[in-house]
Amino acid sequence: MADDSPRALPQRFFRGCLYLLGGIVALWLALELLAQLWGWILLAAAIALAIWTGVVSYQLWRDRR
């Protein structure tokens, strides 16, 4: 049978600190990964914007003819 008694305050505080530390480490790793890929992400966004601009420009040009 599981023990359903509430945990002591120091134990809850310690677990909360561990969860906070884990969240900070995960955020730090995500930012490090983003920093490594930032240039490629911007390049992909620029290419997508150029393609979208070309398609819209072509549609406007075709509709005016």
Contacts in CASP RR format, 6 or more apart in sequence:
PFRMAT RR
TARGET T0000
AUTHOR 0000-0000-0000
METHOD contacts of the structure
MODEL  1
MADDSPRALPQRFFRGCLYLLGGIVALWLALELLAQLWGWILLAAAIALA
IWTGVVSYQLWRDRR
7 15 0 8 1.000
34 41 0 8 1.000
END
